[in-house]
Amino acid sequence: MGERTSFRTLLRQVLHLQEPPQRTALAFALGVFVAFCPAYGFHMILVGLFTWLFRLNFVALLAGALINNPWTIAPILGLTYWSGALLIGQTDTPAFDWQDLSFSGLYQQMLPYALPFTLGGIVLSLVGSLLAYPAACYFISKYRRSCSPSPCDPAPLPPHDPLR
């Protein structure tokens, strides 16, 4: 029960950050952009970079990026390739020779599918983030309005002094 209570407390703190809902929604939408980005292996680096570069909330950005997780990666990869192939008119289905799993063998087999995969990833990143921003903004604002000031608001955070 204690873990559930602390998760709820954390969720309330994220939803009641001392920033406008639009800023939290922007961080989430940028995280969704990262989730569909074809730069696999660099997603967490991008989350850290965007958090630092744009001074956005790390937790909200990470939540958006974690849409791409072990349970969703296969459908996301398939949708990424399919959407890119559809855009460039490529109709062949990827086929792999499982007998040659060397680096050069895999590279030669995957090279023809790199363009549709990259294009699909960029398009899905843009579409996903453009859909995520208004949805997140709506739900965060609605949640904040539905809470009465005393039970839902977390304890105020002390002011941050960068010189300390």
Residue pairs with C-beta under 8 A, 6 or more apart in sequence:
9 154
12 152
12 153
12 154
13 154
14 24
14 57
14 59
14 60
14 63
15 24
15 140
15 143
15 144
16 144
16 147
16 152
16 153
16 154
17 24
17 57
17 60
18 156
18 157
19 57
21 137
21 140
21 141
21 144
22 137
23 56
23 57
24 57
24 60
24 136
24 140
25 60
25 132
25 133
25 134
25 136
25 137
25 140
26 56
26 133
27 51
27 56
27 57
27 58
27 60
27 61
27 64
28 60
28 61
28 63
28 64
28 132
28 133
28 136
29 64
29 129
29 130
29 132
29 133
29 136
30 50
30 54
30 56
30 61
30 64
30 129
31 47
31 60
31 61
31 62
31 63
31 64
31 65
31 66
31 67
32 64
32 65
32 67
32 125
32 128
32 129
32 131
32 132
33 64
33 125
33 126
33 128
33 129
34 43
34 46
34 47
34 50
34 61
34 64
34 65
34 125
35 43
35 64
35 65
35 66
35 67
35 68
35 76
35 125
35 128
36 67
36 68
36 76
36 80
36 121
36 124
36 125
36 128
37 43
37 46
37 121
37 122
37 125
38 80
38 117
38 118
38 120
38 121
38 122
39 46
43 65
43 68
44 65
46 65
47 58
47 61
47 62
47 65
48 58
50 56
50 61
51 57
51 58
51 61
64 132
64 136
67 128
68 76
76 124
79 120
79 124
80 117
80 120
80 121
80 124
81 94
81 113
81 116
81 117
81 120
82 120
83 119
83 120
83 123
83 124
84 90
84 115
84 116
84 117
84 118
84 119
84 120
84 121
84 123
85 91
85 113
85 116
85 120
87 116
87 119
87 120
87 123
88 115
88 116
88 119
90 116
94 113
96 109
97 105
97 109
100 106
100 109
144 152
147 153
